Amino acid sequence: MPHLLHIDSSIQGDRSVSRKLTARAADAWKAAHPDGTVTYRDLGKEPIPHLHSGTVFVAMVPEADRNDEQAATYALSVELIDEIREADTVLLGLPVYNFGAPSSVKSWVDHLIVPGLSVDPETNEGLLTGRDFVVLASRGGGYGPGTPREGWDHAEQWLPHGIAMTGLTPRFITAELTLAPVNPAMSELIPLHEKSLAAAEESIDALWPRPQAA
């Protein structure tokens, strides 16, 4: 049975563009997989605890020697990795905050890098290959070639490298200039934002063809 893992990370609530994009994508996936099931995780509302000096190497601590915090950390990594293992498709909403990914997404990725669970400890090959990993990205500005802040979007640049050890390979659909409608200083960029958003929505709608009627 097809299974979707739908993850949001925006802290903007109903104002979030990335949440609107992931919702649209989830609806498209469900329409194409009417018998499919969905797991939903909201990193914006329930962020993953960050690793620290006491938990970062928990996988190297023998199970019998782990303290309560280390045991809980390892159990959470197992839970997060199992969510991916059970999914055929993973949707991630990825806004840009201060030119980078939300810290909740970084923490999620950190918890996924576990030798023996997501990475082969002998070959270093990723163990989570074979899944469609679609990232619905949104950014308030424009950081493409020729723009004043070309290359400042460090979220989209980082994620493929951050997640690479697991074998997951993200493909991005991005809407940019999302601040144009709410920032008077960017009002002249509203048409470009609308064009970018429409292109993102069109790409989402083409991801999964609906089943043909008999």
QUIRA-V563828 format. One record per residue. RES is the residue in three letters. OMEGA is omega in whole degrees, 0 to 359 (NA if undefined). BURIAL is b if it has 16 or more other ideal C-beta (glycine too) atoms within 10 Angstrom, else e. D_LAST is the distance of its C-alpha to the last C-alpha in Angstrom with 1 decimal. Layout:
# QUIRA-V563828
[[RES & OMEGA & BURIAL & D_LAST] [RES & OMEGA & BURIAL & D_LAST]]
This chain:
# QUIRA-V563828
[[MET & 180 & e & 20.5] [PRO & 181 & b & 20.5] [HIS & 181 & b & 23.6] [LEU & 169 & b & 24.9] [LEU & 184 & b & 28.6] [HIS & 183 & b & 29.3] [ILE & 172 & b & 33.0] [ASP & 179 & b & 34.9] [SER & 182 & b & 38.6] [SER & 175 & b & 39.7] [ILE & 185 & e & 42.6] [GLN & 178 & e & 41.9] [GLY & 183 & e & 39.7] [ASP & 179 & e & 37.8] [ARG & 187 & e & 39.6] [SER & 175 & b & 38.0] [VAL & 181 & b & 35.9] [SER & 177 & b & 34.8] [ARG & 177 & b & 33.5] [LYS & 180 & b & 31.4] [LEU & 180 & b & 30.0] [THR & 177 & b & 29.1] [ALA & 179 & b & 27.6] [ARG & 180 & b & 25.4] [ALA & 178 & b & 24.4] [ALA & 177 & b & 23.8] [ASP & 179 & e & 21.5] [ALA & 179 & b & 19.6] [TRP & 182 & b & 19.5] [LYS & 178 & b & 18.4] [ALA & 180 & e & 15.5] [ALA & 181 & e & 14.4] [HIS & 186 & b & 15.4] [PRO & 178 & e & 14.6] [ASP & 184 & e & 16.2] [GLY & 178 & e & 19.1] [THR & 187 & e & 22.7] [VAL & 167 & b & 25.3] [THR & 182 & e & 29.1] [TYR & 175 & e & 31.1] [ARG & 181 & b & 34.7] [ASP & 180 & e & 36.9] [LEU & 178 & b & 39.8] [GLY & 181 & b & 41.1] [LYS & 180 & e & 41.7] [GLU & 184 & e & 42.4] [PRO & 177 & b & 43.8] [ILE & 178 & b & 44.4] [PRO & 178 & e & 48.2] [HIS & 173 & e & 49.8] [LEU & 177 & b & 51.3] [HIS & 187 & e & 55.1] [SER & 182 & e & 58.1] [GLY & 185 & e & 57.7] [THR & 190 & b & 54.0] [VAL & 181 & e & 53.2] [PHE & 187 & e & 54.0] [VAL & 181 & b & 52.8] [ALA & 180 & b & 50.8] [MET & 179 & e & 54.2] [VAL & 177 & b & 55.8] [PRO & 185 & e & 55.8] [GLU & 183 & e & 53.8] [ALA & 183 & e & 56.9] [ASP & 182 & e & 58.7] [ARG & 173 & b & 56.3] [ASN & 185 & e & 57.5] [ASP & 181 & e & 55.2] [GLU & 178 & e & 54.1] [GLN & 178 & b & 53.3] [ALA & 179 & e & 51.4] [ALA & 179 & e & 49.3] [THR & 180 & b & 48.7] [TYR & 179 & b & 47.6] [ALA & 179 & e & 45.3] [LEU & 177 & e & 43.7] [SER & 177 & b & 43.1] [VAL & 180 & e & 41.5] [GLU & 182 & e & 39.2] [LEU & 179 & b & 38.2] [ILE & 178 & b & 37.6] [ASP & 177 & e & 35.6] [GLU & 179 & b & 33.3] [ILE & 179 & b & 32.6] [ARG & 183 & b & 32.3] [GLU & 186 & e & 29.6] [ALA & 169 & b & 27.5] [ASP & 182 & e & 25.1] [THR & 176 & b & 25.6] [VAL & 174 & b & 28.8] [LEU & 177 & b & 29.2] [LEU & 172 & b & 32.8] [GLY & 186 & b & 34.2] [LEU & 172 & b & 37.4] [PRO & 177 & b & 39.9] [VAL & 177 & b & 43.2] [TYR & 180 & b & 46.4] [ASN & 174 & e & 49.7] [PHE & 179 & b & 48.1] [GLY & 178 & b & 46.6] [ALA & 172 & b & 43.9] [PRO & 180 & b & 44.4] [SER & 179 & e & 46.6] [SER & 177 & b & 44.0] [VAL & 176 & b & 41.7] [LYS & 179 & b & 44.7] [SER & 177 & b & 45.5] [TRP & 179 & b & 41.9] [VAL & 181 & b & 42.1] [ASP & 180 & b & 45.6] [HIS & 181 & b & 44.3] [LEU & 183 & b & 41.7] [ILE & 183 & b & 44.3] [VAL & 177 & b & 45.4] [PRO & 180 & e & 46.6] [GLY & 178 & e & 45.0] [LEU & 181 & b & 42.0] [SER & 181 & b & 40.6] [VAL & 177 & b & 43.1] [ASP & 185 & e & 44.4] [PRO & 181 & e & 48.2] [GLU & 184 & e & 49.2] [THR & 186 & e & 47.1] [ASN & 176 & e & 46.3] [GLU & 179 & e & 42.7] [GLY & 182 & b & 40.0] [LEU & 182 & b & 38.0] [LEU & 179 & b & 35.1] [THR & 174 & e & 33.5] [GLY & 178 & e & 29.8] [ARG & 176 & b & 28.6] [ASP & 183 & b & 27.2] [PHE & 184 & b & 30.0] [VAL & 181 & b & 29.3] [VAL & 178 & b & 32.3] [LEU & 188 & b & 32.1] [ALA & 175 & b & 35.7] [SER & 179 & b & 37.7] [ARG & 186 & b & 41.3] [GLY & 180 & b & 43.7] [GLY & 176 & b & 45.4] [GLY & 186 & b & 44.7] [TYR & 182 & b & 45.9] [GLY & 180 & e & 44.5] [PRO & 177 & e & 46.7] [GLY & 178 & e & 49.5] [THR & 181 & e & 49.4] [PRO & 180 & e & 52.6] [ARG & 177 & e & 51.1] [GLU & 177 & e & 49.2] [GLY & 182 & e & 48.2] [TRP & 177 & b & 49.0] [ASP & 182 & b & 45.5] [HIS & 176 & e & 46.3] [ALA & 182 & b & 43.2] [GLU & 178 & b & 40.8] [GLN & 186 & e & 43.5] [TRP & 193 & b & 44.2] [LEU & 181 & b & 41.0] [PRO & 179 & e & 39.9] [HIS & 181 & e & 43.4] [GLY & 185 & b & 43.7] [ILE & 191 & b & 40.5] [ALA & 183 & e & 40.9] [MET & 182 & b & 42.7] [THR & 185 & b & 39.7] [GLY & 176 & b & 37.4] [LEU & 178 & b & 35.2] [THR & 183 & e & 34.7] [PRO & 168 & b & 33.7] [ARG & 191 & e & 32.0] [PHE & 165 & b & 33.0] [ILE & 193 & b & 31.6] [THR & 170 & b & 34.7] [ALA & 183 & b & 35.7] [GLU & 182 & b & 39.4] [LEU & 184 & b & 42.2] [THR & 178 & b & 40.8] [LEU & 184 & b & 44.4] [ALA & 182 & b & 44.7] [PRO & 185 & e & 43.6] [VAL & 180 & e & 46.0] [ASN & 183 & e & 48.9] [PRO & 181 & e & 51.0] [ALA & 181 & e & 52.5] [MET & 188 & b & 49.0] [SER & 181 & e & 48.0] [GLU & 180 & e & 48.1] [LEU & 181 & b & 45.4] [ILE & 179 & e & 42.8] [PRO & 179 & e & 41.1] [LEU & 176 & e & 40.8] [HIS & 181 & b & 39.4] [GLU & 178 & e & 36.8] [LYS & 179 & e & 35.8] [SER & 180 & b & 35.6] [LEU & 179 & b & 33.6] [ALA & 179 & e & 31.1] [ALA & 178 & e & 30.7] [ALA & 180 & b & 30.2] [GLU & 178 & b & 27.5] [GLU & 179 & e & 25.7] [SER & 177 & b & 26.1] [ILE & 183 & b & 24.7] [ASP & 181 & e & 21.6] [ALA & 186 & e & 21.0] [LEU & 185 & b & 21.5] [TRP & 180 & b & 18.0] [PRO & 178 & e & 14.9] [ARG & 178 & e & 12.2] [PRO & 180 & e & 9.0] [GLN & 178 & e & 6.4] [ALA & 180 & e & 3.8] [ALA & NA & e & 0.0]]
